[in-house]
Amino acid sequence: MPPSQQPLFTDEDCNLPSQERFDLLERLQISLGDTPPHFWAACHLCDVQKLALLVQTAELNPNIVCIAAGQTYTMVASCKMRTIGLNYNT
């Protein structure tokens, strides 16, 4: 589609998951099984192309992605602390 005919916003821009994201999340669930809710929240918000890469990695070696999934709690906690003004890095 020429740039002039592309929509300014997609459903993804308005926080409505695309069918592509749903399909990727389903493949990821099959590859990983049970993972922390923080991980799934990050997957719902991340870039679709990066999510596709994550799914490919999980299908090849789920253990690598499970290790990263276990670290998402600290990522969320860090973001929360910054929004309320608690930054331990300063």
N, CA, C and O atoms as a printed pandas DataFrame, in Angstrom:
     atom_number atom_name residue_name chain_id  residue_number  x_coord  y_coord  z_coord
0              1         N          MET        A               1    0.859   -1.177    0.000
1              2        CA          MET        A               1    0.000    0.000    0.000
2              3         C          MET        A               1    0.899    1.232    0.000
3              4         O          MET        A               1    1.819    1.320    0.813
4              5         N          PRO        A               2    0.649    2.181   -0.895
5              6        CA          PRO        A               2    1.448    3.407   -0.922
6              7         C          PRO        A               2    1.312    4.175    0.392
7              8         O          PRO        A               2    0.265    4.118    1.038
8              9         N          PRO        A               3    2.373    4.899    0.792
9             10        CA          PRO        A               3    2.324    5.644    2.055
10            11         C          PRO        A               3    1.131    6.567    2.179
11            12         O          PRO        A               3    0.604    6.752    3.277
12            13         N          SER        A               4    0.694    7.150    1.071
13            14        CA          SER        A               4   -0.426    8.086    1.140
14            15         C          SER        A               4   -1.747    7.388    1.473
15            16         O          SER        A               4   -2.691    8.040    1.919
16            17         N          GLN        A               5   -1.824    6.072    1.260
17            18        CA          GLN        A               5   -3.053    5.338    1.534
18            19         C          GLN        A               5   -2.998    4.549    2.838
19            20         O          GLN        A               5   -3.994    3.943    3.230
20            21         N          GLN        A               6   -1.854    4.547    3.513
21            22        CA          GLN        A               6   -1.748    3.834    4.776
22            23         C          GLN        A               6   -2.472    4.599    5.868
23            24         O          GLN        A               6   -2.402    5.827    5.921
24            25         N          PRO        A               7   -3.164    3.883    6.737
25            26        CA          PRO        A               7   -3.873    4.576    7.830
26            27         C          PRO        A               7   -2.884    5.241    8.780
27            28         O          PRO        A               7   -1.771    4.752    8.976
28            29         N          LEU        A               8   -3.296    6.347    9.360
29            30        CA          LEU        A               8   -2.442    7.043   10.318
30            31         C          LEU        A               8   -2.261    6.219   11.587
31            32         O          LEU        A               8   -1.180    6.201   12.176
32            33         N          PHE        A               9   -3.326    5.537   12.002
33            34        CA          PHE        A               9   -3.283    4.728   13.207
34            35         C          PHE        A               9   -3.811    3.343   12.892
35            36         O          PHE        A               9   -4.716    3.178   12.074
36            37         N          THR        A              10   -3.240    2.358   13.544
37            38        CA          THR        A              10   -3.747    0.994   13.432
38            39         C          THR        A              10   -4.425    0.629   14.754
39            40         O          THR        A              10   -4.340    1.375   15.730
40            41         N          ASP        A              11   -5.086   -0.503   14.776
41            42        CA          ASP        A              11   -5.697   -0.965   16.029
42            43         C          ASP        A              11   -4.642   -1.108   17.117
43            44         O          ASP        A              11   -4.905   -0.821   18.285
44            45         N          GLU        A              12   -3.438   -1.556   16.731
45            46        CA          GLU        A              12   -2.346   -1.716   17.698
46            47         C          GLU        A              12   -2.016   -0.377   18.363
47            48         O          GLU        A              12   -1.709   -0.340   19.555
48            49         N          ASP        A              13   -2.075    0.713   17.610
49            50        CA          ASP        A              13   -1.785    2.029   18.166
50            51         C          ASP        A              13   -2.824    2.448   19.204
51            52         O          ASP        A              13   -2.545    3.272   20.076
52            53         N          CYS        A              14   -4.003    1.883   19.103
53            54        CA          CYS        A              14   -5.099    2.222   20.024
54            55         C          CYS        A              14   -5.296    1.139   21.081
55            56         O          CYS        A              14   -6.363    1.035   21.685
56            57         N          ASN        A              15   -4.248    0.330   21.301
57            58        CA          ASN        A              15   -4.248   -0.712   22.323
58            59         C          ASN        A              15   -5.285   -1.801   22.058
59            60         O          ASN        A              15   -5.829   -2.390   22.992
60            61         N          LEU        A              16   -5.554   -2.065   20.779
61            62        CA          LEU        A              16   -6.420   -3.177   20.389
62            63         C          LEU        A              16   -5.535   -4.199   19.677
63            64         O          LEU        A              16   -5.084   -3.942   18.561
64            65         N          PRO        A              17   -5.277   -5.354   20.298
65            66        CA          PRO        A              17   -4.356   -6.329   19.715
66            67         C          PRO        A              17   -4.803   -6.805   18.339
67            68         O          PRO        A              17   -5.981   -7.076   18.107
68            69         N          SER        A              18   -3.849   -6.900   17.446
69            70        CA          SER        A              18   -4.122   -7.394   16.103
70            71         C          SER        A              18   -4.212   -8.915   16.119
71            72         O          SER        A              18   -3.806   -9.562   17.084
72            73         N          GLN        A              19   -4.746   -9.472   15.048
73            74        CA          GLN        A              19   -4.802  -10.927   14.928
74            75         C          GLN        A              19   -3.391  -11.503   14.911
75            76         O          GLN        A              19   -3.155  -12.590   15.439
76            77         N          GLU        A              20   -2.458  -10.781   14.309
77            78        CA          GLU        A              20   -1.069  -11.230   14.290
78            79         C          GLU        A              20   -0.522  -11.371   15.719
79            80         O          GLU        A              20    0.142  -12.358   16.035
80            81         N          ARG        A              21   -0.801  -10.388   16.575
81            82        CA          ARG        A              21   -0.340  -10.457   17.971
82            83         C          ARG        A              21   -0.991  -11.638   18.691
83            84         O          ARG        A              21   -0.317  -12.361   19.426
84            85         N          PHE        A              22   -2.299  -11.840   18.488
85            86        CA          PHE        A              22   -2.974  -12.979   19.113
86            87         C          PHE        A              22   -2.330  -14.299   18.687
87            88         O          PHE        A              22   -2.102  -15.185   19.512
88            89         N          ASP        A              23   -2.041  -14.418   17.395
89            90        CA          ASP        A              23   -1.428  -15.647   16.890
90            91         C          ASP        A              23   -0.038  -15.862   17.486
91            92         O          ASP        A              23    0.320  -16.981   17.852
92            93         N          LEU        A              24    0.734  -14.793   17.578
93            94        CA          LEU        A              24    2.072  -14.899   18.169
94            95         C          LEU        A              24    2.002  -15.266   19.642
95            96         O          LEU        A              24    2.786  -16.090   20.112
96            97         N          LEU        A              25    1.081  -14.670   20.368
97            98        CA          LEU        A              25    0.920  -14.977   21.792
98            99         C          LEU        A              25    0.493  -16.430   22.000
99           100         O          LEU        A              25    0.928  -17.081   22.949
100          101         N          GLU        A              26   -0.348  -16.925   21.120
101          102        CA          GLU        A              26   -0.767  -18.322   21.216
102          103         C          GLU        A              26    0.416  -19.262   20.976
103          104         O          GLU        A              26    0.588  -20.243   21.699
104          105         N          ARG        A              27    1.223  -18.965   19.970
105          106        CA          ARG        A              27    2.417  -19.778   19.705
106          107         C          ARG        A              27    3.379  -19.734   20.891
107          108         O          ARG        A              27    3.984  -20.744   21.249
108          109         N          LEU        A              28    3.512  -18.557   21.492
109          110        CA          LEU        A              28    4.394  -18.402   22.642
110          111         C          LEU        A              28    3.877  -19.210   23.832
111          112         O          LEU        A              28    4.661  -19.847   24.534
112          113         N          GLN        A              29    2.579  -19.187   24.059
113          114        CA          GLN        A              29    1.965  -19.973   25.139
114          115         C          GLN        A              29    2.232  -21.461   24.930
115          116         O          GLN        A              29    2.535  -22.178   25.883
116          117         N          ILE        A              30    2.122  -21.917   23.716
117          118        CA          ILE        A              30    2.367  -23.331   23.413
118          119         C          ILE        A              30    3.829  -23.683   23.689
119          120         O          ILE        A              30    4.120  -24.752   24.225
120          121         N          SER        A              31    4.740  -22.795   23.329
121          122        CA          SER        A              31    6.173  -23.057   23.509
122          123         C          SER        A              31    6.607  -22.993   24.968
123          124         O          SER        A              31    7.449  -23.780   25.401
124          125         N          LEU        A              32    6.037  -22.062   25.728
125          126        CA          LEU        A              32    6.530  -21.815   27.084
126          127         C          LEU        A              32    5.679  -22.421   28.190
127          128         O          LEU        A              32    6.201  -22.783   29.244
128          129         N          GLY        A              33    4.402  -22.533   27.966
129          130        CA          GLY        A              33    3.530  -22.976   29.049
130          131         C          GLY        A              33    3.306  -21.854   30.038
131          132         O          GLY        A              33    3.097  -20.705   29.649
132          133         N          ASP        A              34    3.351  -22.186   31.319
133          134        CA          ASP        A              34    3.044  -21.227   32.377
134          135         C          ASP        A              34    4.225  -20.292   32.630
135          136         O          ASP        A              34    5.337  -20.746   32.903
136          137         N          THR        A              35    3.983  -19.001   32.539
137          138        CA          THR        A              35    4.997  -17.975   32.825
138          139         C          THR        A              35    4.343  -16.867   33.657
139          140         O          THR        A              35    3.116  -16.795   33.728
140          141         N          PRO        A              36    5.149  -16.003   34.286
141          142        CA          PRO        A              36    4.586  -14.952   35.146
142          143         C          PRO        A              36    3.685  -13.973   34.379
143          144         O          PRO        A              36    3.911  -13.714   33.197
144          145         N          PRO        A              37    2.680  -13.442   35.047
145          146        CA          PRO        A              37    1.778  -12.490   34.393
146          147         C          PRO        A              37    2.497  -11.228   33.905
147          148         O          PRO        A              37    2.070  -10.609   32.930
148          149         N          HIS        A              38    3.580  -10.847   34.577
149          150        CA          HIS        A              38    4.333   -9.667   34.137
150          151         C          HIS        A              38    4.905   -9.877   32.738
151          152         O          HIS        A              38    4.979   -8.941   31.943
152          153         N          PHE        A              39    5.304  -11.096   32.449
153          154        CA          PHE        A              39    5.844  -11.430   31.135
154          155         C          PHE        A              39    4.775  -11.251   30.063
155          156         O          PHE        A              39    5.032  -10.671   29.008
156          157         N          TRP        A              40    3.572  -11.755   30.341
157          158        CA          TRP        A              40    2.486  -11.633   29.361
158          159         C          TRP        A              40    2.086  -10.166   29.159
159          160         O          TRP        A              40    1.742   -9.760   28.048
160          161         N          ALA        A              41    2.132   -9.390   30.215
161          162        CA          ALA        A              41    1.832   -7.961   30.075
162          163         C          ALA        A              41    2.832   -7.296   29.139
163          164         O          ALA        A              41    2.452   -6.500   28.281
164          165         N          ALA        A              42    4.110   -7.623   29.306
165          166        CA          ALA        A              42    5.139   -7.057   28.432
166          167         C          ALA        A              42    4.928   -7.503   26.989
167          168         O          ALA        A              42    5.128   -6.720   26.060
168          169         N          CYS        A              43    4.526   -8.754   26.797
169          170        CA          CYS        A              43    4.284   -9.266   25.445
170          171         C          CYS        A              43    3.099   -8.579   24.781
171          172         O          CYS        A              43    3.076   -8.421   23.560
172          173         N          HIS        A              44    2.123   -8.175   25.570
173          174        CA          HIS        A              44    0.959   -7.474   25.013
174          175         C          HIS        A              44    1.312   -6.048   24.598
175          176         O          HIS        A              44    0.628   -5.461   23.760
176          177         N          LEU        A              45    2.362   -5.493   25.169
177          178        CA          LEU        A              45    2.729   -4.104   24.892
178          179         C          LEU        A              45    3.894   -3.944   23.922
179          180         O          LEU        A              45    4.072   -2.875   23.339
180          181         N          CYS        A              46    4.679   -4.985   23.746
181          182        CA          CYS        A              46    5.899   -4.835   22.948
182          183         C          CYS        A              46    5.606   -4.740   21.452
183          184         O          CYS        A              46    4.499   -5.021   20.994
184          185         N          ASP        A              47    6.613   -4.343   20.724
185          186        CA          ASP        A              47    6.554   -4.239   19.267
186          187         C          ASP        A              47    6.267   -5.617   18.658
187          188         O          ASP        A              47    6.845   -6.611   19.096
188          189         N          VAL        A              48    5.394   -5.689   17.668
189          190        CA          VAL        A              48    4.987   -6.972   17.085
190          191         C          VAL        A              48    6.170   -7.686   16.431
191          192         O          VAL        A              48    6.276   -8.908   16.528
192          193         N          GLN        A              49    7.057   -6.950   15.770
193          194        CA          GLN        A              49    8.219   -7.580   15.138
194          195         C          GLN        A              49    9.151   -8.184   16.192
195          196         O          GLN        A              49    9.712   -9.260   15.982
196          197         N          LYS        A              50    9.316   -7.499   17.315
197          198        CA          LYS        A              50   10.144   -8.032   18.408
198          199         C          LYS        A              50    9.470   -9.246   19.039
199          200         O          LYS        A              50   10.140  -10.200   19.432
200          201         N          LEU        A              51    8.153   -9.206   19.134
201          202        CA          LEU        A              51    7.418  -10.345   19.662
202          203         C          LEU        A              51    7.591  -11.560   18.753
203          204         O          LEU        A              51    7.747  -12.681   19.236
204          205         N          ALA        A              52    7.565  -11.343   17.452
205          206        CA          ALA        A              52    7.771  -12.442   16.499
206          207         C          ALA        A              52    9.154  -13.063   16.682
207          208         O          ALA        A              52    9.301  -14.283   16.621
208          209         N          LEU        A              53   10.160  -12.231   16.903
209          210        CA          LEU        A              53   11.511  -12.725   17.151
210          211         C          LEU        A              53   11.568  -13.520   18.458
211          212         O          LEU        A              53   12.232  -14.554   18.531
212          213         N          LEU        A              54   10.875  -13.038   19.480
213          214        CA          LEU        A              54   10.821  -13.741   20.756
214          215         C          LEU        A              54   10.161  -15.111   20.598
215          216         O          LEU        A              54   10.612  -16.096   21.183
216          217         N          VAL        A              55    9.100  -15.167   19.811
217          218        CA          VAL        A              55    8.399  -16.432   19.564
218          219         C          VAL        A              55    9.321  -17.406   18.838
219          220         O          VAL        A              55    9.374  -18.586   19.186
220          221         N          GLN        A              56   10.045  -16.924   17.837
221          222        CA          GLN        A              56   10.990  -17.792   17.115
222          223         C          GLN        A              56   12.042  -18.346   18.073
223          224         O          GLN        A              56   12.388  -19.525   18.008
224          225         N          THR        A              57   12.545  -17.498   18.955
225          226        CA          THR        A              57   13.538  -17.936   19.940
226          227         C          THR        A              57   12.943  -18.970   20.873
227          228         O          THR        A              57   13.586  -19.977   21.173
228          229         N          ALA        A              58   11.721  -18.736   21.338
229          230        CA          ALA        A              58   11.058  -19.668   22.259
230          231         C          ALA        A              58   10.807  -21.016   21.598
231          232         O          ALA        A              58   10.889  -22.056   22.252
232          233         N          GLU        A              59   10.506  -21.002   20.319
233          234        CA          GLU        A              59   10.267  -22.264   19.622
234          235         C          GLU        A              59   11.562  -23.060   19.447
235          236         O          GLU        A              59   11.534  -24.290   19.407
236          237         N          LEU        A              60   12.691  -22.364   19.343
237          238        CA          LEU        A              60   13.986  -23.039   19.219
238          239         C          LEU        A              60   14.538  -23.473   20.574
239          240         O          LEU        A              60   15.061  -24.579   20.710
240          241         N          ASN        A              61   14.422  -22.600   21.576
241          242        CA          ASN        A              61   14.957  -22.895   22.897
242          243         C          ASN        A              61   14.115  -22.193   23.963
243          244         O          ASN        A              61   14.429  -21.069   24.356
244          245         N          PRO        A              62   13.059  -22.839   24.431
245          246        CA          PRO        A              62   12.159  -22.201   25.404
246          247         C          PRO        A              62   12.846  -21.817   26.715
247          248         O          PRO        A              62   12.413  -20.878   27.382
248          249         N          ASN        A              63   13.905  -22.528   27.090
249          250        CA          ASN        A              63   14.576  -22.220   28.361
250          251         C          ASN        A              63   15.144  -20.809   28.385
251          252         O          ASN        A              63   15.108  -20.142   29.419
252          253         N          ILE        A              64   15.668  -20.353   27.256
253          254        CA          ILE        A              64   16.232  -18.995   27.193
254          255         C          ILE        A              64   15.144  -17.961   27.471
255          256         O          ILE        A              64   15.355  -17.028   28.245
256          257         N          VAL        A              65   14.003  -18.124   26.851
257          258        CA          VAL        A              65   12.913  -17.163   27.024
258          259         C          VAL        A              65   12.318  -17.277   28.432
259          260         O          VAL        A              65   11.900  -16.268   29.000
260          261         N          CYS        A              66   12.272  -18.460   28.995
261          262        CA          CYS        A              66   11.762  -18.625   30.366
262          263         C          CYS        A              66   12.637  -17.881   31.370
263          264         O          CYS        A              66   12.130  -17.315   32.339
264          265         N          ILE        A              67   13.944  -17.881   31.141
265          266        CA          ILE        A              67   14.834  -17.126   32.029
266          267         C          ILE        A              67   14.505  -15.637   31.950
267          268         O          ILE        A              67   14.414  -14.960   32.975
268          269         N          ALA        A              68   14.329  -15.136   30.743
269          270        CA          ALA        A              68   13.970  -13.720   30.571
270          271         C          ALA        A              68   12.594  -13.430   31.173
271          272         O          ALA        A              68   12.384  -12.376   31.772
272          273         N          ALA        A              69   11.670  -14.361   31.014
273          274        CA          ALA        A              69   10.316  -14.174   31.553
274          275         C          ALA        A              69   10.348  -14.034   33.067
275          276         O          ALA        A              69    9.570  -13.274   33.644
276          277         N          GLY        A              70   11.238  -14.758   33.698
277          278        CA          GLY        A              70   11.352  -14.665   35.149
278          279         C          GLY        A              70   11.876  -13.331   35.637
279          280         O          GLY        A              70   11.712  -12.989   36.808
280          281         N          GLN        A              71   12.503  -12.577   34.754
281          282        CA          GLN        A              71   13.058  -11.277   35.128
282          283         C          GLN        A              71   12.098  -10.116   34.894
283          284         O          GLN        A              71   12.417   -8.980   35.243
284          285         N          THR        A              72   10.949  -10.373   34.320
285          286        CA          THR        A              72   10.033   -9.271   34.003
286          287         C          THR        A              72    9.464   -8.603   35.247
287          288         O          THR        A              72    9.066   -7.439   35.194
288          289         N          TYR        A              73    9.419   -9.322   36.367
289          290        CA          TYR        A              73    8.920   -8.704   37.595
290          291         C          TYR        A              73    9.778   -7.502   37.980
291          292         O          TYR        A              73    9.249   -6.453   38.348
292          293         N          THR        A              74   11.101   -7.650   37.895
293          294        CA          THR        A              74   11.983   -6.535   38.262
294          295         C          THR        A              74   11.826   -5.373   37.284
295          296         O          THR        A              74   11.955   -4.211   37.669
296          297         N          MET        A              75   11.549   -5.689   36.023
297          298        CA          MET        A              75   11.327   -4.637   35.028
298          299         C          MET        A              75   10.087   -3.822   35.412
299          300         O          MET        A              75   10.121   -2.591   35.409
300          301         N          VAL        A              76    9.013   -4.505   35.734
301          302        CA          VAL        A              76    7.767   -3.824   36.104
302          303         C          VAL        A              76    7.944   -3.059   37.405
303          304         O          VAL        A              76    7.477   -1.927   37.529
304          305         N          ALA        A              77    8.612   -3.666   38.372
305          306        CA          ALA        A              77    8.841   -2.992   39.655
306          307         C          ALA        A              77    9.655   -1.721   39.456
307          308         O          ALA        A              77    9.380   -0.699   40.085
308          309         N          SER        A              78   10.638   -1.782   38.598
309          310        CA          SER        A              78   11.468   -0.611   38.324
310          311         C          SER        A              78   10.637    0.508   37.685
311          312         O          SER        A              78   10.777    1.677   38.044
312          313         N          CYS        A              79    9.787    0.144   36.753
313          314        CA          CYS        A              79    8.931    1.153   36.114
314          315         C          CYS        A              79    7.979    1.770   37.119
315          316         O          CYS        A              79    7.756    2.980   37.098
316          317         N          LYS        A              80    7.409    0.952   38.005
317          318        CA          LYS        A              80    6.487    1.457   39.021
318          319         C          LYS        A              80    7.187    2.415   39.974
319          320         O          LYS        A              80    6.637    3.459   40.323
320          321         N          MET        A              81    8.396    2.062   40.396
321          322        CA          MET        A              81    9.119    2.914   41.340
322          323         C          MET        A              81    9.431    4.267   40.711
323          324         O          MET        A              81    9.375    5.294   41.388
324          325         N          ARG        A              82    9.756    4.273   39.438
325          326        CA          ARG        A              82   10.062    5.547   38.774
326          327         C          ARG        A              82    8.831    6.419   38.649
327          328         O          ARG        A              82    8.928    7.642   38.753
328          329         N          THR        A              83    7.664    5.809   38.425
329          330        CA          THR        A              83    6.458    6.621   38.259
330          331         C          THR        A              83    6.002    7.247   39.566
331          332         O          THR        A              83    5.325    8.275   39.566
332          333         N          ILE        A              84    6.378    6.621   40.691
333          334        CA          ILE        A              84    5.987    7.224   41.974
334          335         C          ILE        A              84    7.147    7.983   42.609
335          336         O          ILE        A              84    7.048    8.439   43.747
336          337         N          GLY        A              85    8.249    8.116   41.866
337          338        CA          GLY        A              85    9.372    8.937   42.339
338          339         C          GLY        A              85   10.424    8.205   43.135
339          340         O          GLY        A              85   11.273    8.853   43.747
340          341         N          LEU        A              86   10.411    6.893   43.156
341          342        CA          LEU        A              86   11.431    6.121   43.876
342          343         C          LEU        A              86   12.407    5.548   42.871
343          344         O          LEU        A              86   12.099    4.576   42.182
344          345         N          ASN        A              87   13.552    6.131   42.786
345          346        CA          ASN        A              87   14.567    5.635   41.862
346          347         C          ASN        A              87   15.808    5.309   42.665
347          348         O          ASN        A              87   16.506    6.205   43.141
348          349         N          TYR        A              88   16.076    4.040   42.811
349          350        CA          TYR        A              88   17.226    3.598   43.621
350          351         C          TYR        A              88   18.548    3.712   42.887
351          352         O          TYR        A              88   19.595    3.467   43.486
352          353         N          ASN        A              89   18.540    4.073   41.612
353          354        CA          ASN        A              89   19.762    4.170   40.826
354          355         C          ASN        A              89   20.449    5.529   40.988
355          356         O          ASN        A              89   21.540    5.725   40.452
356          357         N          THR        A              90   19.853    6.447   41.696
357          358        CA          THR        A              90   20.468    7.773   41.834
358          359         C          THR        A              90   21.163    7.916   43.152
359          360         O          THR        A              90   21.736    8.968   43.437
